Each structure stands twice: as C-alpha cells, then as structure tokens.
Amino acid sequence: MFPKVPDQHKSNKPLVPNGLGVFYVLISVTYLFFVYFFDSIKTTNEIAVPLTSAPLTLAVCILFGGFMGLLDDWIDIKWRYKAFMPLIAALPLISFAYSYGLRTSLSIPLVGTINFGVYYYFLIIPLLVTIVTNTVNQLGGLNGLETVCPATVLIGLMIISGPYALLLYGPLIMWLVLASLNFKGMIFVGNTGSFAIGLTLVAFAIITDLKFDMVISILPYVFNSSLILLTLFFSRKKASVTFDGKKLSSDHIKSLVTLITYHRPLTERQVVAIISALFVVSTFAALALQ
C-alpha cells in the first residue's frame, strides 16, 4: 500500500515503507473529534458564542500538516514554496487566539513580559508556525531521529499543560508506536509525519500558551536549521554524511548530524541517541524555567 524507499544507512539498503505518518494524522484527528464531541475539555476564557475550540483547532492543524507532507511526498515540493505553506495552518490558530482572548504577550525569564498587541495575531503566530514546522521537518534522515525528538518535546509540553494534556493522549500514543517502528528501521513516517508532528507541537504550544517553553525545547531544531541555512547561503551545498557500511562520518559541519559525526565515525543509533539526549536536556531546561 505504501511506496518503499531504500534505507541508505544500512549495509544492504533494504526497502522500507514510507509515509506511515498518515496513520498518525488519521488516529489523532479521530481522537480529537471524540474529545470535542464529548466536550471533555474547557477553556478558561470562553466567550458567549465560541467560534472554535481547542480540539478542532488542533485537528485542523494536524490535518493540514499531513496534507502538506503527503503532497511533498508525492511531488517533492521545492523548499522555496514548502517553507511558506505552513502559513495557511496559522489561520485557525489566529482565529482561536482571537476568539478566546488568549494573551498577546510573551514572558521571558530575566527579560520580562513583552506585549505584542495585535501583532501577536498577524506576525508572531505565523512566524512560530512557519519556523517550527520547517525546523522539525529539516532534522531527519536517520532511523528514529524524526520521531523520538518531537516525542520528547511533546511529552515535556504535556507535563506542564494541565488539563490540556488530554488533547495529546491519543496523538502521543500513536506517535510513540510509529517511533518504535521507525527506530527499528521498519518504517519511515515521511514528510506526512514530520509536517504533522511539527504542526502538532506549535499548535499545542499556542493553544496552551506555552510558546516560550516550546521555543526552549526545540533549540536543537533551531540550531540544526541555522547551520543548514547558513551553509546553503554561503556555499550552496547540502549537508551529507558518508556511510562505510557500519558507521557514519562527515568531513564538514553543515548540520547537527554532520557536526556530531565530523571526523568522528559513529553508528546510526549512536548519532540518534546523542541528538535525542540534546532534546532531553533542552526540554528539561524548559520545564525548569517553567
């Protein structure tokens, strides 16, 4: 049912089914529809006639992320177009934030509270959605890397989200199942999964007003994307690693993966474990600041 692609970092390059992230989209959206139907979650700033709700807003964002990733898996959209597609997913979040009167300020330790006013809706939310979705999508290529890392951030956000954690029980369970299979090299979630989970993270952070905590948690993503973009801007070359049949290594520093393997041969699982540990540290830092 699913197209198979070679696993480039295995000695015999076995064919692995790709695009299994579609199951995350379907199960998560179905779960959120049930949450909405049973009215299991309430917001603290309800208005007389609510125009939207947290479960439906998150479901719409996941659906769009899955559609965008599926489209990319089919026709391989160029980055100059793909980078701005998540802006469409910002619309339901803007509607939710405005309808429920969510805070338009951002509290930063040691700095204070910055109130963005109306710019929060039309500048901050679109920027967060675009940056987070693309940075999550850019870190992948190794078994478990594109699934374990976002799962770590998702768990961290759930811990400090109070009753809103109910929104992510279904999505997290499904994502952990896919992460287990992906880590073992049995499946790839594809762009369908990476875009959907990226939008899950940013949408949940905006809905629960945990934006700063999310930003701290995804610092490894931001660092990786910064290296990639700087490299493309100055040298027009993409990051790549060399595989000798057992270990990965690189002779340049153009991404987080190439930085870790720079003149330091490591197995695929060692690289994934190191990067996952970085996310554990950044997520723990976000929890500590909270």
C-alpha positions in Angstrom: 0.0 0.0 0.0 2.9 2.4 0.7 5.8 3.2 -1.6 9.1 1.8 -0.4 12.4 3.6 -0.3 15.9 2.4 0.4 17.3 2.8 3.9 20.6 4.5 2.9 22.3 3.8 6.3 22.0 0.1 6.3 24.7 -2.1 4.7 22.3 -3.8 2.2 20.0 -0.8 1.8 16.7 -2.6 2.4 13.5 -1.2 1.0 11.3 0.3 3.8 7.7 1.5 3.5 7.5 5.3 3.6 4.7 7.8 4.6 3.3 5.8 7.6 2.8 9.2 9.3 -0.6 9.2 7.6 -1.7 6.9 10.4 -0.7 9.5 13.0 -2.9 12.0 11.2 -5.9 9.8 10.9 -5.8 8.5 14.5 -5.0 11.9 16.0 -7.8 13.7 14.2 -10.3 11.0 15.1 -9.3 11.1 18.7 -9.6 14.9 18.8 -13.1 14.7 17.2 -14.1 12.4 20.0 -12.7 14.8 22.6 -14.7 17.6 21.0 -17.8 15.5 20.8 -17.8 14.6 24.5 -16.9 18.1 25.5 -14.1 16.8 27.6 -12.0 19.9 27.8 -12.9 23.5 28.7 -11.0 26.7 28.0 -10.7 29.3 30.8 -11.6 32.2 28.6 -14.9 31.1 26.9 -16.9 33.8 25.1 -20.7 33.8 24.7 -20.7 32.1 21.3 -17.4 30.3 20.8 -16.3 30.3 17.2 -13.9 27.4 17.5 -12.4 25.1 20.1 -9.1 23.7 21.1 -9.7 20.1 19.9 -11.0 21.2 16.5 -8.2 23.8 16.0 -5.5 21.2 16.8 -7.3 18.7 14.5 -7.3 21.1 11.6 -3.6 21.9 12.0 -2.7 18.2 12.1 -4.8 17.6 9.0 -3.2 20.4 7.1 0.3 19.3 8.2 -0.5 15.7 7.0 -1.9 17.0 3.7 1.2 19.3 3.1 3.6 16.4 3.9 1.6 14.0 1.7 1.8 16.5 -1.2 5.5 16.8 -0.7 6.0 13.0 -0.6 4.1 12.8 -4.0 5.6 15.7 -6.0 8.7 16.8 -4.0 7.8 20.4 -3.5 10.7 22.8 -3.7 11.8 24.4 -0.4 11.1 28.0 -1.6 7.5 27.0 -1.8 7.3 24.5 1.0 8.8 26.9 3.5 5.8 29.2 3.4 3.0 26.6 3.1 2.5 26.3 6.9 1.3 29.9 6.9 -2.1 28.5 5.9 -2.2 26.5 9.1 -1.7 29.7 11.1 -5.2 30.8 10.2 -7.2 28.5 12.6 -4.7 29.3 15.3 -5.2 33.1 14.8 -8.9 32.5 14.9 -8.7 30.5 18.1 -6.4 33.0 19.8 -8.6 35.9 18.9 -11.9 34.2 19.8 -10.8 33.1 23.2 -8.8 36.3 24.0 -5.5 34.5 24.6 -2.6 36.5 25.9 -0.8 38.6 23.3 2.3 38.8 25.4 5.3 36.6 25.9 7.0 36.1 29.2 10.8 35.6 29.1 12.8 34.9 32.2 15.4 37.6 33.0 13.8 39.9 30.3 10.2 40.3 31.4 6.9 40.3 29.6 6.6 41.6 26.0 3.2 42.5 24.8 2.9 42.3 21.0 -0.8 43.5 20.9 -2.4 43.0 17.5 1.0 42.0 16.0 0.7 38.8 18.0 -2.1 37.5 15.8 -0.7 38.5 12.4 3.1 38.3 13.0 4.1 36.2 16.0 1.7 33.2 15.3 2.5 32.9 11.6 6.2 33.2 12.4 6.1 30.5 15.0 4.0 28.2 12.8 6.4 28.6 9.8 9.6 28.3 11.8 8.7 25.4 14.0 7.1 23.3 11.2 10.1 23.7 8.9 12.8 23.2 11.5 11.1 19.9 12.6 11.0 18.8 9.0 14.6 19.5 8.4 16.0 17.2 11.1 15.7 13.6 9.8 17.3 11.0 7.6 18.2 8.6 10.4 16.0 5.9 11.9 14.3 7.3 15.0 15.6 10.8 14.6 12.4 12.4 13.2 10.2 10.6 15.6 12.0 10.3 19.0 13.0 14.0 19.1 9.5 15.5 18.7 8.1 12.9 21.1 10.4 14.2 23.8 9.2 17.8 23.2 5.6 16.7 23.1 5.9 14.9 26.5 7.5 17.9 28.1 4.8 20.2 26.9 2.1 17.8 28.2 3.6 17.7 31.6 3.2 21.5 32.1 -0.1 21.9 30.2 -2.5 20.9 33.0 -5.9 19.7 31.7 -5.0 20.5 28.1 -2.8 17.4 28.2 -5.9 15.4 27.3 -5.6 16.8 23.8 -2.4 14.8 23.2 -3.0 11.4 24.8 -4.2 9.9 21.6 -1.7 11.6 19.3 1.2 10.8 21.6 0.3 7.1 21.9 0.1 6.8 18.1 3.3 8.7 17.6 5.2 6.5 20.1 4.0 3.4 18.2 5.4 4.9 15.0 8.6 6.0 16.7 9.2 2.5 18.0 8.8 1.0 14.5 10.9 3.9 12.9 13.7 3.4 15.4 13.9 -0.2 14.5 14.1 0.7 10.8 10.8 -1.0 9.9 9.0 2.2 8.6 9.5 5.8 7.7 6.9 8.4 8.7 7.9 10.6 5.7 7.1 14.2 5.3 3.5 13.4 6.1 4.5 12.5 9.6 7.2 15.2 10.1 5.0 18.1 9.0 2.0 16.8 11.0 4.0 16.4 14.2 5.7 19.8 13.7 2.3 21.5 13.4 1.1 19.5 16.5 3.9 21.0 18.6 3.4 24.6 17.6 -0.4 24.4 17.6 -0.5 22.9 21.0 2.0 25.4 22.4 -0.1 28.3 21.1 -3.4 26.9 22.3 -1.9 26.2 25.8 0.1 29.5 25.9 3.4 27.5 26.3 5.2 29.3 23.5 8.4 30.2 25.3 8.6 26.7 26.8 8.3 25.2 23.3 11.0 27.5 21.9 13.4 26.4 24.6 12.5 22.7 24.0 13.2 22.9 20.2 16.5 24.8 20.4 18.4 21.8 18.8 16.0 22.0 15.9 16.7 25.7 15.6 20.4 25.2 15.8 20.3 22.5 13.1 18.2 24.6 10.7 20.5 27.6 11.3 23.6 25.5 10.2 21.8 24.2 7.1 20.6 27.7 6.0 23.9 29.4 6.6 25.6 26.6 4.6 23.2 27.0 1.7 23.5 30.8 1.8 27.3 30.8 1.7 28.3 27.7 -0.2 25.1 26.5 -1.9 25.9 22.9 -0.8 23.8 20.5 1.2 24.9 18.6 4.3 25.7 14.9 3.8 27.3 12.1 5.7 29.4 9.2 4.5 28.4 5.6 5.3 31.1 2.9 5.2 28.7 0.0 5.9 28.8 0.3 9.6 29.4 3.9 10.7 28.5 7.4 9.7 31.1 10.2 9.3 31.4 13.6 7.7 34.2 16.0 6.6 32.2 19.2 7.0 29.9 20.9 9.5 26.7 21.8 7.7 24.0 20.4 10.0 23.6 18.9 13.5 24.2 15.4 12.2 27.4 16.4 10.3 28.6 18.3 13.4 28.3 15.3 15.6 29.9 12.9 13.0 32.6 15.4 12.0 35.8 13.3 11.8 34.1 11.1 14.4 32.7 7.8 12.9 29.5 6.8 14.8 26.8 4.2 14.3 23.4 5.4 13.3 21.9 4.6 16.7 24.7 6.5 18.4 24.0 9.6 16.5 20.3 9.3 17.2 20.9 8.8 20.9 23.2 11.9 21.1 20.7 14.1 19.4 17.8 12.7 21.4 19.8 13.5 24.6 20.1 17.1 23.4 16.4 17.3 23.2 16.0 15.8 26.7 18.3 18.5 28.0 16.5 21.3 26.2 13.1 20.0 27.2 14.2 19.7 30.9 15.5 23.2 30.7 12.1 24.4 29.6 10.4 22.5 32.4 12.9 24.0 34.9 12.2 27.5 33.7 8.5 26.9 33.9 
